[in-house]
Amino acid sequence: MAYHTLRQEYMQMPPVTRAYTTACVLTTIAVQLDVVSPFQLYFNPLLILKQFQIWRVLTTFLFFGNIGFNFLFNMIFTYRYCRMLEEGSFRSRTADFVMMFLFGATSMIIWAFFINLLFLGQALTIMLVYIWSRRNPYVRMNFFGVLNFQAPYLPWVLLGFSILLGNTPWIDLMGIIVGHCYYYLEDVLPLYGDNVKVLKTPQFLKHLLDPVPEEEHVPPPEYRPGGFNWGNEPDAPPPEVQHDN
């Protein structure tokens, strides 16, 4: 029964959230079982450019460390805010959601070429949290039952918590900066730039990921009962009234 419930819950997850969290968990399990080593996964520009180890561009976002508090903490936040974004402001817009991931990952990879950062998954999680928090500014948050604040402060609270745990602030700061760049380009700039969008999702992604809406079938005139105007034709002029002379 528990297995059936867990499987049902898993299958109800939106596709991008399910794919990303599954990849993160499987990568961590593979490391725990010594199937792969973290040294094969971390971001290394020299190995990527000189030895063409292109997979590191992807795996740097999938490994959150060995199974423990830090891993569980990051997985909970990744799952929660990724799902809320996909089911909220990106509902029925899977292609746009994937485009957001691509924008974030590409920006972080470019940044990582200049800053010595090995794994970028936590930065991607903070980016998701930041975008969600800016799109839900009036939601009240509670952090471990101690702090009460509104959603836009959540990324900064997580940054402070990460520093308290002894982690470098650069990873969280990267997620905040990239998240703000996306939020500005997608949500703020169109309001002041005559609705001009800088980030445009390629059509092939939309055709691949977004379902085609079913066209409403309107029966031909001879099958339309009651002479009701179905909305696809202009109103017919009223019939002429003949007057007896």
SULHU-V790077 format. One record per backbone hydrogen bond with DSSP energy under -1.0 kcal/mol. NH is the residue of the N-H (numbers start at 0). CO is the residue of the C=O. E is the energy in kcal/mol with one decimal. If there is no record, write none. Layout:
nh=<NH | NH>
co=<CO | CO>
e=<E | E>
This chain:
nh=<4 | 5 | 6 | 7 | 8 | 9 | 10 | 11 | 12 | 17 | 18 | 19 | 20 | 21 | 22 | 23 | 24 | 25 | 26 | 27 | 28 | 29 | 30 | 31 | 32 | 33 | 34 | 35 | 39 | 40 | 41 | 42 | 47 | 48 | 49 | 52 | 53 | 55 | 56 | 57 | 58 | 59 | 60 | 61 | 71 | 72 | 73 | 74 | 75 | 76 | 77 | 78 | 79 | 80 | 81 | 82 | 83 | 84 | 85 | 86 | 89 | 90 | 92 | 96 | 97 | 98 | 99 | 100 | 101 | 102 | 103 | 104 | 105 | 106 | 107 | 108 | 109 | 110 | 111 | 112 | 113 | 114 | 116 | 119 | 120 | 123 | 124 | 125 | 126 | 127 | 128 | 129 | 130 | 131 | 132 | 133 | 134 | 138 | 140 | 142 | 145 | 146 | 148 | 150 | 152 | 153 | 156 | 157 | 158 | 159 | 160 | 161 | 162 | 163 | 164 | 165 | 166 | 172 | 173 | 174 | 175 | 176 | 177 | 178 | 179 | 180 | 181 | 182 | 183 | 184 | 185 | 186 | 187 | 188 | 190 | 191 | 192 | 194 | 205 | 206 | 207 | 208 | 209 | 222 | 223 | 227>
co=<0 | 1 | 2 | 3 | 4 | 5 | 6 | 7 | 9 | 13 | 14 | 15 | 16 | 17 | 18 | 19 | 20 | 21 | 22 | 23 | 24 | 25 | 26 | 27 | 28 | 30 | 29 | 29 | 36 | 37 | 37 | 117 | 43 | 44 | 45 | 46 | 51 | 52 | 53 | 54 | 54 | 55 | 57 | 58 | 67 | 68 | 69 | 70 | 71 | 72 | 73 | 74 | 75 | 76 | 77 | 78 | 79 | 80 | 81 | 82 | 84 | 87 | 89 | 92 | 93 | 94 | 95 | 96 | 97 | 98 | 99 | 100 | 101 | 102 | 103 | 104 | 105 | 106 | 107 | 108 | 110 | 110 | 114 | 59 | 59 | 119 | 120 | 121 | 122 | 123 | 124 | 125 | 126 | 127 | 128 | 129 | 130 | 135 | 148 | 146 | 142 | 142 | 140 | 138 | 149 | 150 | 152 | 153 | 154 | 155 | 156 | 157 | 158 | 159 | 160 | 162 | 161 | 168 | 169 | 170 | 171 | 172 | 173 | 174 | 175 | 176 | 177 | 178 | 179 | 180 | 181 | 182 | 182 | 183 | 187 | 188 | 188 | 189 | 201 | 202 | 203 | 204 | 205 | 219 | 220 | 224>
e=<-2.4 | -2.6 | -2.7 | -2.5 | -2.4 | -2.3 | -2.4 | -1.2 | -1.1 | -2.6 | -2.5 | -2.6 | -2.3 | -1.8 | -2.0 | -2.1 | -2.4 | -2.7 | -2.1 | -2.1 | -2.5 | -2.4 | -1.8 | -2.5 | -2.1 | -1.5 | -2.6 | -1.1 | -2.2 | -1.5 | -1.7 | -2.9 | -2.1 | -2.7 | -2.9 | -1.8 | -1.9 | -1.6 | -2.0 | -1.2 | -2.8 | -1.5 | -1.8 | -1.4 | -2.5 | -2.9 | -2.2 | -2.5 | -2.5 | -1.9 | -2.8 | -2.8 | -2.5 | -2.3 | -1.9 | -2.2 | -2.2 | -1.9 | -2.4 | -2.6 | -2.3 | -1.7 | -2.3 | -1.9 | -2.6 | -2.2 | -1.8 | -1.9 | -2.6 | -2.6 | -2.6 | -3.1 | -2.5 | -2.3 | -2.2 | -2.3 | -2.2 | -2.1 | -2.7 | -1.0 | -1.9 | -1.2 | -1.9 | -2.1 | -1.1 | -1.8 | -2.1 | -2.3 | -2.0 | -2.0 | -2.4 | -2.7 | -2.5 | -2.4 | -2.6 | -2.2 | -1.5 | -1.4 | -4.0 | -2.4 | -2.2 | -1.4 | -1.8 | -2.2 | -2.1 | -2.3 | -2.1 | -2.5 | -1.9 | -2.3 | -2.4 | -2.4 | -2.1 | -2.1 | -1.4 | -1.6 | -2.3 | -2.5 | -2.4 | -1.9 | -2.3 | -2.7 | -2.7 | -2.3 | -2.4 | -2.3 | -2.3 | -2.6 | -2.9 | -2.5 | -2.7 | -2.8 | -1.1 | -3.4 | -1.3 | -1.3 | -1.5 | -2.2 | -1.5 | -2.7 | -1.7 | -2.7 | -1.9 | -2.0 | -1.6 | -1.2>
